[in-house]
């Protein structure tokens, strides 16, 4: 399932790091993070969504402590 989320990330470099790290997480087929639009697009299997989204948020906050996502 592909879903779009509104996010808050402080810089383009952090957005690129988050995109790279989240894209490598198990269960994430594809991740796109845009600093300019403050959006994140995730492609995650339906049956793993709740579990994977927790890992996504945890990973993003490790890179950018001010990271926010509207679920």
N, C-alpha and C positions, 0 to 999 in steps of 0.2 A: 504494500500500500504506500502510495506516495502522498505525503502531507506537507503543507507549507505552514511555517510558524513565524510569528513576529518575534524578533529578538532584539536585544540591546547589547551591542558590542562596541568597544571604544575605539578600535583602530583597524585598518585594513590588514595589518600584519597579524594581529590576533585572530581576525576572521579567517585568514588563510591557514593559520596553525590549527584552529578549531576544525575547519573543514577537513584538513589532512588527518587529524587524530580521530575524529568521529567517523570518517570514511573507513578507517581500519578496524573499527569495533565489530565484534561478532554480531551478526544479525542485521547489520547496516549494508544494504546493497549499493547505495549511493548517497552522498551527502554534498550539498551545495550551500555555502554560506556567503551572503552578500553584505558587505559593510555599507555600501551605498544605499541599498534599499532596506537594510536592517531586517533581512528575511533569511530563513533557513529552510531548505527543502530536503526532506529525508525520505528515502525509499526503504521501508522496513517491512518484513513479513508480517502479515496480520496477526498471526498467532503468537508472535514474540513482541508485539508493540509495547506493551506496558513495561516489560522487563528491560527492553533495549532503550526506551526513552529515559529511564532512570540513569543508565550508563552514559547516555549522551550528555545529560545535564551535568553529571558528576565530572566527566572528562572536560567539558567546556569550562566549568568553574575552576578546574585545576589550572587551566591555561590562562583564563581571564576571570579573576575573582568577582568582577562586577557584572559578569554575563547574566542576562535575564532572558527567559523564554516564556511566552504566553502559550499554555497548553490548552 
